[in-house]
Amino acid sequence: MPMLLLTHAPPHGAVDRLGSGRHVGSKAVRAFIDEHQPALCVCGHIHEAQGEERLGVTRIFNPGAFAKGGWVEINVKSDGIEARLR
């Protein structure tokens, strides 16, 4: 079964950029992803960094603010996980 990681803070260096361009994500979340390579990570906190990026095999989604319509659709199947920003 593929691993799914849900965190409040994004990993450092992916979907974590402030409007100023500065990366402010969690180095601990990044270290976990680098070591364990989950199939998918869904995070939030930095609303202006809405988007999808990849670290190794891990697809990382930050849907942005739910109040502005941001969310991620996830379908777990026997052969893996499908996900997309909505």
N, CA, C and O atoms as a printed pandas DataFrame, in Angstrom:
     atom_number atom_name residue_name chain_id  residue_number  x_coord  y_coord  z_coord
0              1         N          MET        A               1    0.853   -1.180    0.000
1              2        CA          MET        A               1    0.000    0.000    0.000
2              3         C          MET        A               1    0.896    1.241    0.000
3              4         O          MET        A               1    1.808    1.340    0.821
4              5         N          PRO        A               2    0.648    2.184   -0.907
5              6        CA          PRO        A               2    1.457    3.409   -0.950
6              7         C          PRO        A               2    1.236    4.278    0.279
7              8         O          PRO        A               2    0.154    4.284    0.865
8              9         N          MET        A               3    2.276    5.012    0.660
9             10        CA          MET        A               3    2.207    5.895    1.821
10            11         C          MET        A               3    1.663    7.265    1.410
11            12         O          MET        A               3    2.057    7.831    0.390
12            13         N          LEU        A               4    0.748    7.777    2.234
13            14        CA          LEU        A               4    0.175    9.111    2.056
14            15         C          LEU        A               4    0.530    9.931    3.287
15            16         O          LEU        A               4    0.245    9.515    4.410
16            17         N          LEU        A               5    1.150   11.090    3.088
17            18        CA          LEU        A               5    1.575   11.959    4.182
18            19         C          LEU        A               5    0.733   13.230    4.169
19            20         O          LEU        A               5    0.693   13.947    3.169
20            21         N          LEU        A               6    0.061   13.505    5.283
21            22        CA          LEU        A               6   -0.736   14.730    5.434
22            23         C          LEU        A               6   -0.078   15.576    6.510
23            24         O          LEU        A               6    0.089   15.120    7.641
24            25         N          THR        A               7    0.297   16.806    6.171
25            26        CA          THR        A               7    0.960   17.682    7.130
26            27         C          THR        A               7    0.366   19.085    7.047
27            28         O          THR        A               7   -0.209   19.474    6.030
28            29         N          HIS        A               8    0.515   19.821    8.118
29            30        CA          HIS        A               8    0.097   21.225    8.068
30            31         C          HIS        A               8    1.142   22.027    7.300
31            32         O          HIS        A               8    0.811   22.745    6.356
32            33         N          ALA        A               9    2.383   21.906    7.699
33            34        CA          ALA        A               9    3.468   22.654    7.059
34            35         C          ALA        A               9    3.945   21.931    5.804
35            36         O          ALA        A               9    4.012   20.702    5.793
36            37         N          PRO        A              10    4.275   22.669    4.750
37            38        CA          PRO        A              10    4.855   22.057    3.566
38            39         C          PRO        A              10    6.326   21.720    3.815
39            40         O          PRO        A              10    6.939   22.261    4.736
40            41         N          PRO        A              11    6.891   20.834    3.004
41            42        CA          PRO        A              11    8.320   20.557    3.123
42            43         C          PRO        A              11    9.138   21.744    2.621
43            44         O          PRO        A              11    8.717   22.448    1.703
44            45         N          HIS        A              12   10.280   21.960    3.211
45            46        CA          HIS        A              12   11.163   23.048    2.773
46            47         C          HIS        A              12   11.564   22.825    1.320
47            48         O          HIS        A              12   12.066   21.761    0.957
48            49         N          GLY        A              13   11.338   23.836    0.500
49            50        CA          GLY        A              13   11.763   23.792   -0.898
50            51         C          GLY        A              13   10.698   23.354   -1.886
51            52         O          GLY        A              13   10.969   23.280   -3.085
52            53         N          ALA        A              14    9.490   23.061   -1.413
53            54        CA          ALA        A              14    8.417   22.655   -2.327
54            55         C          ALA        A              14    7.094   23.239   -1.836
55            56         O          ALA        A              14    6.758   23.099   -0.660
56            57         N          VAL        A              15    6.359   23.874   -2.698
57            58        CA          VAL        A              15    5.086   24.546   -2.404
58            59         C          VAL        A              15    5.108   25.276   -1.058
59            60         O          VAL        A              15    4.150   25.215   -0.288
60            61         N          ASP        A              16    6.218   25.965   -0.795
61            62        CA          ASP        A              16    6.411   26.657    0.494
62            63         C          ASP        A              16    6.895   28.088    0.322
63            64         O          ASP        A              16    7.371   28.691    1.283
64            65         N          ARG        A              17    6.784   28.643   -0.876
65            66        CA          ARG        A              17    7.354   29.961   -1.165
66            67         C          ARG        A              17    6.365   31.072   -0.816
67            68         O          ARG        A              17    5.218   31.066   -1.264
68            69         N          LEU        A              18    6.829   32.018   -0.014
69            70        CA          LEU        A              18    6.035   33.210    0.295
70            71         C          LEU        A              18    5.979   34.113   -0.931
71            72         O          LEU        A              18    6.708   33.898   -1.899
72            73         N          GLY        A              19    5.121   35.114   -0.888
73            74        CA          GLY        A              19    5.042   36.093   -1.964
74            75         C          GLY        A              19    6.379   36.773   -2.236
75            76         O          GLY        A              19    6.645   37.202   -3.359
76            77         N          SER        A              20    7.224   36.871   -1.203
77            78        CA          SER        A              20    8.554   37.480   -1.343
78            79         C          SER        A              20    9.542   36.568   -2.061
79            80         O          SER        A              20   10.627   37.008   -2.441
80            81         N          GLY        A              21    9.173   35.288   -2.251
81            82        CA          GLY        A              21   10.068   34.332   -2.891
82            83         C          GLY        A              21   10.842   33.459   -1.922
83            84         O          GLY        A              21   11.527   32.524   -2.335
84            85         N          ARG        A              22   10.738   33.759   -0.634
85            86        CA          ARG        A              22   11.485   33.022    0.393
86            87         C          ARG        A              22   10.820   31.676    0.681
87            88         O          ARG        A              22    9.600   31.602    0.830
88            89         N          HIS        A              23   11.629   30.607    0.759
89            90        CA          HIS        A              23   11.148   29.276    1.147
90            91         C          HIS        A              23   11.050   29.219    2.672
91            92         O          HIS        A              23   12.014   29.531    3.371
92            93         N          VAL        A              24    9.882   28.821    3.184
93            94        CA          VAL        A              24    9.668   28.805    4.636
94            95         C          VAL        A              24    9.103   27.473    5.129
95            96         O          VAL        A              24    8.566   27.408    6.235
96            97         N          GLY        A              25    9.214   26.418    4.335
97            98        CA          GLY        A              25    8.677   25.119    4.719
98            99         C          GLY        A              25    9.476   24.453    5.823
99           100         O          GLY        A              25   10.533   24.935    6.232
100          101         N          SER        A              26    8.948   23.342    6.292
101          102        CA          SER        A              26    9.545   22.586    7.386
102          103         C          SER        A              26   10.706   21.712    6.910
103          104         O          SER        A              26   10.556   20.918    5.981
104          105         N          LYS        A              27   11.856   21.866    7.553
105          106        CA          LYS        A              27   13.011   21.025    7.236
106          107         C          LYS        A              27   12.799   19.605    7.750
107          108         O          LYS        A              27   13.342   18.659    7.179
108          109         N          ALA        A              28   12.015   19.438    8.821
109          110        CA          ALA        A              28   11.714   18.098    9.340
110          111         C          ALA        A              28   10.811   17.333    8.369
111          112         O          ALA        A              28   11.025   16.144    8.130
112          113         N          VAL        A              29    9.808   18.007    7.812
113          114        CA          VAL        A              29    8.935   17.353    6.823
114          115         C          VAL        A              29    9.755   16.990    5.586
115          116         O          VAL        A              29    9.580   15.909    5.024
116          117         N          ARG        A              30   10.642   17.879    5.159
117          118        CA          ARG        A              30   11.501   17.606    4.003
118          119         C          ARG        A              30   12.398   16.396    4.264
119          120         O          ARG        A              30   12.562   15.548    3.387
120          121         N          ALA        A              31   12.975   16.310    5.454
121          122        CA          ALA        A              31   13.840   15.174    5.789
122          123         C          ALA        A              31   13.051   13.861    5.762
123          124         O          ALA        A              31   13.560   12.843    5.293
124          125         N          PHE        A              32   11.822   13.880    6.259
125          126        CA          PHE        A              32   10.984   12.678    6.245
126          127         C          PHE        A              32   10.714   12.243    4.805
127          128         O          PHE        A              32   10.824   11.062    4.476
128          129         N          ILE        A              33   10.362   13.204    3.950
129          130        CA          ILE        A              33   10.089   12.883    2.549
130          131         C          ILE        A              33   11.340   12.357    1.864
131          132         O          ILE        A              33   11.276   11.363    1.141
132          133         N          ASP        A              34   12.468   13.005    2.080
133          134        CA          ASP        A              34   13.718   12.554    1.466
134          135         C          ASP        A              34   14.058   11.130    1.878
135          136         O          ASP        A              34   14.543   10.347    1.062
136          137         N          GLU        A              35   13.808   10.787    3.139
137          138        CA          GLU        A              35   14.152    9.452    3.646
138          139         C          GLU        A              35   13.138    8.387    3.250
139          140         O          GLU        A              35   13.526    7.284    2.866
140          141         N          HIS        A              36   11.848    8.696    3.337
141          142        CA          HIS        A              36   10.809    7.667    3.179
142          143         C          HIS        A              36   10.103    7.680    1.826
143          144         O          HIS        A              36    9.460    6.692    1.471
144          145         N          GLN        A              37   10.203    8.768    1.061
145          146        CA          GLN        A              37    9.618    8.898   -0.271
146          147         C          GLN        A              37    8.167    8.401   -0.349
147          148         O          GLN        A              37    7.865    7.485   -1.114
148          149         N          PRO        A              38    7.260    9.013    0.454
149          150        CA          PRO        A              38    5.854    8.635    0.329
150          151         C          PRO        A              38    5.357    8.938   -1.089
151          152         O          PRO        A              38    5.929    9.771   -1.792
152          153         N          ALA        A              39    4.298    8.259   -1.492
153          154        CA          ALA        A              39    3.757    8.481   -2.835
154          155         C          ALA        A              39    3.179    9.881   -2.972
155          156         O          ALA        A              39    3.254   10.495   -4.036
156          157         N          LEU        A              40    2.593   10.386   -1.868
157          158        CA          LEU        A              40    1.871   11.647   -1.930
158          159         C          LEU        A              40    1.986   12.388   -0.610
159          160         O          LEU        A              40    1.935   11.776    0.457
160          161         N          CYS        A              41    2.141   13.700   -0.679
161          162        CA          CYS        A              41    2.109   14.564    0.498
162          163         C          CYS        A              41    1.141   15.696    0.207
163          164         O          CYS        A              41    1.258   16.384   -0.807
164          165         N          VAL        A              42    0.182   15.883    1.108
165          166        CA          VAL        A              42   -0.750   17.003    1.012
166          167         C          VAL        A              42   -0.500   17.896    2.218
167          168         O          VAL        A              42   -0.523   17.431    3.357
168          169         N          CYS        A              43   -0.262   19.174    1.966
169          170        CA          CYS        A              43    0.073   20.109    3.036
170          171         C          CYS        A              43   -0.706   21.405    2.843
171          172         O          CYS        A              43   -1.532   21.511    1.936
172          173         N          GLY        A              44   -0.447   22.363    3.678
173          174        CA          GLY        A              44   -1.135   23.641    3.580
174          175         C          GLY        A              44   -0.273   24.738    4.166
175          176         O          GLY        A              44    0.910   24.844    3.840
176          177         N          HIS        A              45   -0.842   25.539    5.011
177          178        CA          HIS        A              45   -0.201   26.600    5.786
178          179         C          HIS        A              45    0.198   27.812    4.954
179          180         O          HIS        A              45   -0.169   28.935    5.302
180          181         N          ILE        A              46    0.932   27.619    3.874
181          182        CA          ILE        A              46    1.383   28.736    3.035
182          183         C          ILE        A              46    0.399   28.856    1.867
183          184         O          ILE        A              46    0.628   28.287    0.799
184          185         N          HIS        A              47   -0.693   29.597    2.072
185          186        CA          HIS        A              47   -1.777   29.631    1.094
186          187         C          HIS        A              47   -1.348   30.160   -0.263
187          188         O          HIS        A              47   -1.854   29.706   -1.289
188          189         N          GLU        A              48   -0.421   31.116   -0.287
189          190        CA          GLU        A              48   -0.004   31.692   -1.558
190          191         C          GLU        A              48    0.885   30.756   -2.372
191          192         O          GLU        A              48    1.216   31.061   -3.518
192          193         N          ALA        A              49    1.279   29.611   -1.789
193          194        CA          ALA        A              49    2.131   28.654   -2.488
194          195         C          ALA        A              49    1.321   27.508   -3.089
195          196         O          ALA        A              49    1.842   26.408   -3.273
196          197         N          GLN        A              50    0.065   27.759   -3.391
197          198        CA          GLN        A              50   -0.798   26.725   -3.970
198          199         C          GLN        A              50   -0.136   26.124   -5.198
199          200         O          GLN        A              50    0.405   26.843   -6.037
200          201         N          GLY        A              51   -0.182   24.811   -5.298
201          202        CA          GLY        A              51    0.371   24.162   -6.476
202          203         C          GLY        A              51    0.776   22.736   -6.209
203          204         O          GLY        A              51    0.474   22.164   -5.162
204          205         N          GLU        A              52    1.469   22.176   -7.183
205          206        CA          GLU        A              52    1.973   20.805   -7.113
206          207         C          GLU        A              52    3.440   20.807   -7.507
207          208         O          GLU        A              52    3.833   21.444   -8.484
208          209         N          GLU        A              53    4.241   20.088   -6.738
209          210        CA          GLU        A              53    5.656   19.898   -7.057
210          211         C          GLU        A              53    6.022   18.455   -6.750
211          212         O          GLU        A              53    5.194   17.686   -6.261
212          213         N          ARG        A              54    7.246   18.099   -7.033
213          214        CA          ARG        A              54    7.714   16.744   -6.788
214          215         C          ARG        A              54    9.080   16.801   -6.110
215          216         O          ARG        A              54    9.941   17.601   -6.476
216          217         N          LEU        A              55    9.260   15.933   -5.112
217          218        CA          LEU        A              55   10.565   15.707   -4.494
218          219         C          LEU        A              55   10.852   14.219   -4.630
219          220         O          LEU        A              55   10.233   13.406   -3.944
220          221         N          GLY        A              56   11.773   13.856   -5.497
221          222        CA          GLY        A              56   11.989   12.437   -5.774
222          223         C          GLY        A              56   10.725   11.863   -6.392
223          224         O          GLY        A              56   10.208   12.407   -7.368
224          225         N          VAL        A              57   10.222   10.764   -5.829
225          226        CA          VAL        A              57    8.993   10.157   -6.343
226          227         C          VAL        A              57    7.745   10.748   -5.691
227          228         O          VAL        A              57    6.627   10.441   -6.105
228          229         N          THR        A              58    7.925   11.592   -4.675
229          230        CA          THR        A              58    6.796   12.127   -3.911
230          231         C          THR        A              58    6.151   13.310   -4.617
231          232         O          THR        A              58    6.802   14.317   -4.898
232          233         N          ARG        A              59    4.857   13.171   -4.897
233          234        CA          ARG        A              59    4.075   14.303   -5.419
234          235         C          ARG        A              59    3.573   15.083   -4.213
235          236         O          ARG        A              59    3.022   14.510   -3.272
236          237         N          ILE        A              60    3.771   16.405   -4.252
237          238        CA          ILE        A              60    3.412   17.254   -3.127
238          239         C          ILE        A              60    2.381   18.268   -3.600
239          240         O          ILE        A              60    2.579   18.962   -4.598
240          241         N          PHE        A              61    1.268   18.341   -2.858
241          242        CA          PHE        A              61    0.180   19.244   -3.190
242          243         C          PHE        A              61   -0.055   20.219   -2.050
243          244         O          PHE        A              61   -0.122   19.828   -0.885
244          245         N          ASN        A              62   -0.179   21.490   -2.398
245          246        CA          ASN        A              62   -0.641   22.517   -1.477
246          247         C          ASN        A              62   -1.869   23.117   -2.149
247          248         O          ASN        A              62   -1.736   23.859   -3.122
248          249         N          PRO        A              63   -3.074   22.808   -1.642
249          250        CA          PRO        A              63   -4.275   23.287   -2.310
250          251         C          PRO        A              63   -4.581   24.760   -2.087
251          252         O          PRO        A              63   -5.506   25.289   -2.705
252          253         N          GLY        A              64   -3.835   25.434   -1.228
253          254        CA          GLY        A              64   -4.151   26.817   -0.918
254          255         C          GLY        A              64   -5.336   26.892    0.026
255          256         O          GLY        A              64   -5.667   25.909    0.688
256          257         N          ALA        A              65   -5.963   28.028    0.094
257          258        CA          ALA        A              65   -7.057   28.250    1.040
258          259         C          ALA        A              65   -8.346   27.569    0.565
259          260         O          ALA        A              65   -8.798   27.785   -0.559
260          261         N          PHE        A              66   -8.920   26.756    1.430
261          262        CA          PHE        A              66  -10.192   26.113    1.132
262          263         C          PHE        A              66  -11.282   27.165    0.911
263          264         O          PHE        A              66  -12.163   26.990    0.070
264          265         N          ALA        A              67  -11.211   28.255    1.674
265          266        CA          ALA        A              67  -12.198   29.334    1.543
266          267         C          ALA        A              67  -12.182   29.956    0.147
267          268         O          ALA        A              67  -13.159   30.576   -0.273
268          269         N          LYS        A              68  -11.074   29.788   -0.563
269          270        CA          LYS        A              68  -10.972   30.304   -1.931
270          271         C          LYS        A              68  -11.127   29.190   -2.964
271          272         O          LYS        A              68  -10.815   29.368   -4.141
272          273         N          GLY        A              69  -11.617   28.030   -2.498
273          274        CA          GLY        A              69  -11.908   26.933   -3.420
274          275         C          GLY        A              69  -10.816   25.909   -3.601
275          276         O          GLY        A              69  -10.939   25.043   -4.467
276          277         N          GLY        A              70   -9.742   25.966   -2.817
277          278        CA          GLY        A              70   -8.643   25.028   -2.980
278          279         C          GLY        A              70   -8.843   23.726   -2.221
279          280         O          GLY        A              70   -9.134   23.735   -1.025
280          281         N          TRP        A              71   -8.686   22.602   -2.922
281          282        CA          TRP        A              71   -8.697   21.291   -2.284
282          283         C          TRP        A              71   -8.041   20.281   -3.207
283          284         O          TRP        A              71   -7.788   20.570   -4.377
284          285         N          VAL        A              72   -7.766   19.091   -2.676
285          286        CA          VAL        A              72   -7.129   18.029   -3.445
286          287         C          VAL        A              72   -8.066   16.834   -3.476
287          288         O          VAL        A              72   -8.557   16.395   -2.437
288          289         N          GLU        A              73   -8.312   16.311   -4.663
289          290        CA          GLU        A              73   -9.083   15.083   -4.820
290          291         C          GLU        A              73   -8.104   13.914   -4.842
291          292         O          GLU        A              73   -7.170   13.895   -5.642
292          293         N          ILE        A              74   -8.322   12.934   -3.957
293          294        CA          ILE        A              74   -7.431   11.781   -3.847
294          295         C          ILE        A              74   -8.246   10.511   -4.039
295          296         O          ILE        A              74   -9.281   10.330   -3.398
296          297         N          ASN        A              75   -7.787    9.642   -4.911
297          298        CA          ASN        A              75   -8.399    8.330   -5.129
298          299         C          ASN        A              75   -7.342    7.264   -4.892
299          300         O          ASN        A              75   -6.337    7.198   -5.600
300          301         N          VAL        A              76   -7.583    6.428   -3.885
301          302        CA          VAL        A              76   -6.660    5.330   -3.586
302          303         C          VAL        A              76   -7.159    4.104   -4.321
303          304         O          VAL        A              76   -8.304    3.683   -4.152
304          305         N          LYS        A              77   -6.291    3.538   -5.136
305          306        CA          LYS        A              77   -6.627    2.363   -5.931
306          307         C          LYS        A              77   -5.663    1.237   -5.591
307          308         O          LYS        A              77   -4.657    1.455   -4.917
308          309         N          SER        A              78   -5.968    0.051   -6.053
309          310        CA          SER        A              78   -5.109   -1.085   -5.740
310          311         C          SER        A              78   -3.716   -0.928   -6.329
311          312         O          SER        A              78   -2.759   -1.500   -5.807
312          313         N          ASP        A              79   -3.586   -0.151   -7.422
313          314        CA          ASP        A              79   -2.286    0.017   -8.060
314          315         C          ASP        A              79   -1.626    1.359   -7.759
315          316         O          ASP        A              79   -0.626    1.699   -8.392
316          317         N          GLY        A              80   -2.159    2.135   -6.807
317          318        CA          GLY        A              80   -1.521    3.387   -6.443
318          319         C          GLY        A              80   -2.520    4.467   -6.060
319          320         O          GLY        A              80   -3.699    4.200   -5.831
320          321         N          ILE        A              81   -2.021    5.682   -5.999
321          322        CA          ILE        A              81   -2.825    6.834   -5.583
322          323         C          ILE        A              81   -2.909    7.803   -6.754
323          324         O          ILE        A              81   -1.897    8.128   -7.377
324          325         N          GLU        A              82   -4.122    8.263   -7.050
325          326        CA          GLU        A              82   -4.310    9.348   -8.014
326          327         C          GLU        A              82   -4.690   10.592   -7.228
327          328         O          GLU        A              82   -5.461   10.512   -6.272
328          329         N          ALA        A              83   -4.156   11.735   -7.621
329          330        CA          ALA        A              83   -4.476   12.989   -6.934
330          331         C          ALA        A              83   -4.423   14.133   -7.935
331          332         O          ALA        A              83   -3.660   14.112   -8.900
332          333         N          ARG        A              84   -5.268   15.143   -7.669
333          334        CA          ARG        A              84   -5.231   16.352   -8.489
334          335         C          ARG        A              84   -5.792   17.527   -7.700
335          336         O          ARG        A              84   -6.672   17.372   -6.853
336          337         N          LEU        A              85   -5.260   18.697   -8.003
337          338        CA          LEU        A              85   -5.772   19.932   -7.417
338          339         C          LEU        A              85   -7.139   20.215   -8.014
339          340         O          LEU        A              85   -7.372   19.980   -9.200
340          341         N          ARG        A              86   -8.027   20.715   -7.194
341          342        CA          ARG        A              86   -9.366   21.077   -7.675
342          343         C          ARG        A              86   -9.574   22.549   -7.452
343          344         O          ARG        A              86  -10.635   23.079   -7.782
